[in-house]
């Protein structure tokens, strides 16, 4: 699932969340900010690592929407990839070991998403058919990399990595990844659902990803579940030419 193919309202929600998250960490807006001559707050780097991939993903999606060029939109996936690469050390610190459970949860989420997806007309099939030999495969490969790998990482870093813990404590970096409060769970789940257009299916998916977070106590849990869900959806879309899923 990928909220970035939804209407402009999703962009508004995404930008709003990003601004809230950034304001939460910018020194000017914080009453507990360190003195100007104090050492830099390591929480700022941690926040940047969790937020930058999502911000880059939004920039790529908006760039593709402005140009109305599907090729440019697909190639702009390099932006979140670059953000993930630049902050790879910080992101790696958020990850831990997991078992098979998150993958299985993700496959269940993907299956339910497929089963409940309404049939809609998509122009993607016609676009691919109009491409020169090999170009259709190249475009689809770029799209699948973004859909299956980059989107899950960027969304989970934001929702389960940053926003979930920021709702528990302003010093989010002191909160264990799998810490639970009803407020954090409900707010992130509902916003996740709203940003994916199909609010009920999206909220249930968000709840399932949160479940893997609590069970694994590491961001690797929801990332793996999200990758498995999107991977199954992508495989279904390609195998049965159900391009509306992408």
C-alpha positions as CSV (number, residue, x, y, z in Angstrom):
1,X,0.0,0.0,0.0
2,X,1.2,3.4,-0.9
3,X,-0.6,6.6,0.2
4,X,1.3,8.7,-2.3
5,X,-0.9,7.7,-5.2
6,X,-3.9,9.2,-3.4
7,X,-5.5,12.7,-3.9
8,X,-4.2,16.0,-2.8
9,X,-5.8,15.7,0.7
10,X,-3.2,13.1,1.5
11,X,-0.4,15.6,0.6
12,X,-1.9,18.1,3.1
13,X,-1.9,15.5,5.8
14,X,1.6,14.4,5.0
15,X,2.9,17.9,5.0
16,X,1.1,18.8,8.2
17,X,2.6,15.8,10.0
18,X,6.1,16.6,8.7
19,X,5.8,20.2,9.9
20,X,4.6,19.1,13.3
21,X,7.4,16.7,13.6
22,X,10.1,19.2,12.5
23,X,8.7,21.9,14.9
24,X,8.9,19.4,17.7
25,X,12.6,19.1,17.3
26,X,13.6,22.6,16.1
27,X,15.4,24.5,18.9
28,X,13.3,27.7,18.5
29,X,10.1,25.9,19.3
30,X,11.3,24.0,22.3
31,X,11.2,25.2,25.9
32,X,13.8,22.7,26.9
33,X,16.2,23.6,24.1
34,X,19.9,23.6,25.1
35,X,21.8,26.8,25.4
36,X,23.3,28.2,22.1
37,X,26.9,27.3,23.2
38,X,25.9,23.8,24.4
39,X,26.8,20.6,22.4
40,X,24.4,19.7,19.6
41,X,21.4,17.7,20.7
42,X,21.9,14.1,19.4
43,X,18.1,13.8,19.3
44,X,18.1,16.2,16.3
45,X,20.1,13.8,14.2
46,X,17.9,10.9,15.3
47,X,14.8,12.9,14.3
48,X,16.3,13.8,11.0
49,X,17.1,10.2,10.2
50,X,13.5,9.2,10.9
51,X,11.9,12.1,9.0
52,X,14.2,12.8,6.1
53,X,13.3,9.7,4.0
54,X,9.6,10.5,4.3
55,X,10.2,14.1,3.4
56,X,12.2,13.0,0.4
57,X,9.5,10.6,-0.6
58,X,7.0,13.5,-0.5
59,X,9.3,15.7,-2.6
60,X,9.7,12.9,-5.2
61,X,5.9,12.4,-5.4
62,X,5.1,16.1,-5.6
63,X,7.8,16.5,-8.3
64,X,6.3,13.7,-10.3
65,X,2.8,15.2,-9.9
66,X,3.9,18.7,-11.0
67,X,5.5,17.4,-14.2
68,X,2.7,14.9,-14.9
69,X,5.5,12.6,-16.2
70,X,5.4,9.0,-15.0
71,X,9.0,8.5,-15.9
72,X,10.2,11.4,-13.9
73,X,8.0,10.3,-11.0
74,X,9.5,6.8,-11.1
75,X,13.1,8.1,-11.3
76,X,12.7,10.6,-8.5
77,X,12.7,7.5,-6.2
78,X,16.4,8.3,-5.9
79,X,15.6,11.1,-3.5
80,X,14.3,8.9,-0.6
81,X,17.0,6.3,-1.5
82,X,19.6,9.0,-1.0
83,X,18.0,10.1,2.3
84,X,18.1,6.6,3.6
85,X,21.7,6.1,2.5
86,X,22.8,9.4,4.2
87,X,21.2,8.4,7.5
88,X,21.9,4.7,7.2
89,X,24.0,4.6,10.5
90,X,21.2,6.2,12.6
91,X,18.5,4.1,10.9
92,X,20.5,0.9,11.6
93,X,20.5,1.8,15.3
94,X,16.7,1.7,15.2
95,X,16.7,-1.9,13.9
96,X,17.0,-5.2,15.7
97,X,16.5,-8.9,15.2
98,X,13.0,-10.3,14.3
99,X,11.5,-13.7,13.7
100,X,9.1,-14.8,11.0
101,X,6.0,-13.3,12.7
102,X,6.2,-9.7,11.2
103,X,6.5,-11.2,7.7
104,X,3.5,-13.4,8.3
105,X,1.5,-10.5,9.7
106,X,2.4,-8.4,6.6
107,X,1.3,-11.2,4.2
108,X,-2.1,-11.3,6.0
109,X,-2.4,-7.5,5.7
110,X,-1.5,-7.6,2.0
111,X,-4.1,-10.4,1.4
112,X,-6.8,-8.4,3.1
113,X,-5.9,-5.3,1.2
114,X,-6.2,-7.1,-2.1
115,X,-9.5,-8.7,-1.1
116,X,-11.1,-5.4,-0.2
117,X,-9.6,-3.2,-2.9
118,X,-12.5,-1.7,-5.0
119,X,-12.2,-2.3,-8.8
120,X,-11.2,1.0,-10.4
121,X,-10.0,1.9,-13.9
122,X,-6.3,2.5,-14.2
123,X,-4.4,4.2,-17.1
124,X,-1.1,2.5,-16.1
125,X,-1.7,-0.5,-18.3
126,X,-2.0,1.7,-21.4
127,X,1.0,3.7,-20.4
128,X,3.2,0.6,-20.1
129,X,1.8,-0.8,-23.4
130,X,2.9,2.5,-25.1
131,X,6.5,2.2,-24.0
132,X,9.3,0.9,-26.2
133,X,10.5,-2.7,-25.7
134,X,12.3,-2.9,-22.4
135,X,11.3,0.6,-21.2
136,X,8.1,-0.8,-19.7
137,X,10.1,-3.3,-17.7
138,X,12.5,-0.6,-16.5
139,X,9.7,1.7,-15.4
140,X,7.9,-1.1,-13.7
141,X,11.1,-2.1,-11.9
142,X,11.6,1.5,-10.6
143,X,8.0,1.6,-9.4
144,X,8.2,-1.8,-7.7
145,X,11.4,-0.8,-5.9
146,X,9.7,2.3,-4.5
147,X,6.5,0.5,-3.7
148,X,7.9,-2.6,-2.1
149,X,11.0,-1.2,-0.3
150,X,11.3,2.6,-0.1
151,X,7.7,3.5,0.8
152,X,7.5,1.0,3.7
153,X,10.8,2.1,5.1
154,X,10.0,5.8,4.8
155,X,6.4,5.5,6.2
156,X,7.5,3.2,9.2
157,X,10.4,5.5,10.1
158,X,7.9,8.4,10.4
159,X,4.8,6.7,11.9
160,X,6.2,3.9,14.1
161,X,9.7,5.4,14.5
162,X,9.1,9.0,15.2
163,X,5.5,10.0,15.6
164,X,4.5,7.1,17.8
165,X,7.3,7.9,20.3
166,X,6.9,11.6,20.1
167,X,3.3,11.2,21.2
168,X,4.5,9.4,24.3
169,X,7.3,11.9,25.2
170,X,8.8,15.1,23.8
171,X,12.1,13.4,24.4
172,X,11.2,10.7,21.9
173,X,14.7,9.3,21.7
174,X,14.4,8.1,25.3
175,X,11.3,6.0,24.5
176,X,11.7,2.4,23.7
177,X,10.6,1.5,20.2
178,X,7.9,-0.9,21.5
179,X,6.5,1.4,24.2
180,X,2.7,1.5,24.3
181,X,0.2,4.1,25.1
182,X,-3.4,4.2,23.8
183,X,-2.9,7.8,22.5
184,X,0.1,6.9,20.5
185,X,-1.5,3.8,19.1
186,X,-4.8,5.4,18.2
187,X,-3.4,8.6,16.7
188,X,-0.8,7.0,14.5
189,X,-3.2,4.3,13.4
190,X,-6.0,6.7,12.5
191,X,-3.7,9.1,10.7
192,X,-2.1,6.2,8.8
193,X,-5.5,5.1,7.7
194,X,-6.6,8.6,6.6
195,X,-3.4,9.1,4.5
196,X,-4.1,5.9,2.6
197,X,-7.5,7.0,1.4
198,X,-9.2,3.7,2.4
199,X,-9.3,4.8,6.0
200,X,-10.7,1.6,7.5
201,X,-8.4,-0.8,5.6
202,X,-5.5,1.6,6.1
203,X,-6.2,1.9,9.9
204,X,-6.3,-1.8,10.3
205,X,-3.0,-2.1,8.4
206,X,-1.5,0.5,10.7
207,X,-2.8,-1.3,13.7
208,X,-1.2,-4.6,12.4
209,X,2.1,-2.9,11.8
210,X,1.9,-1.4,15.3
211,X,1.3,-4.9,16.7
212,X,4.6,-6.0,15.1
213,X,6.3,-3.1,16.7
214,X,5.1,-4.0,20.2
215,X,5.9,-7.7,19.7
216,X,9.4,-7.1,18.3
217,X,10.3,-3.9,20.2
218,X,12.2,-2.8,17.1
219,X,11.4,-0.8,14.0
220,X,12.5,-3.9,12.0
221,X,9.2,-5.5,12.9
222,X,6.8,-3.0,11.2
223,X,9.2,-2.4,8.3
224,X,9.3,-6.1,7.6
225,X,5.5,-6.4,7.9
226,X,5.0,-3.4,5.6
227,X,7.5,-4.8,3.0
228,X,5.7,-8.2,3.0
229,X,2.3,-6.5,2.6
230,X,3.5,-4.3,-0.3
231,X,5.4,-7.2,-1.8
232,X,2.3,-9.4,-2.0
233,X,0.2,-6.6,-3.4
234,X,2.9,-5.8,-6.0
235,X,3.1,-9.5,-7.0
236,X,-0.7,-9.6,-7.4
237,X,-0.8,-6.4,-9.4
238,X,1.9,-7.6,-11.9
239,X,0.7,-11.2,-12.2
240,X,-3.0,-10.2,-12.8
241,X,-2.3,-6.8,-14.5
242,X,-4.3,-5.1,-11.7
243,X,-2.4,-1.8,-12.1
244,X,-4.7,0.1,-9.8
245,X,-2.9,-1.5,-6.9
246,X,0.3,0.3,-7.9
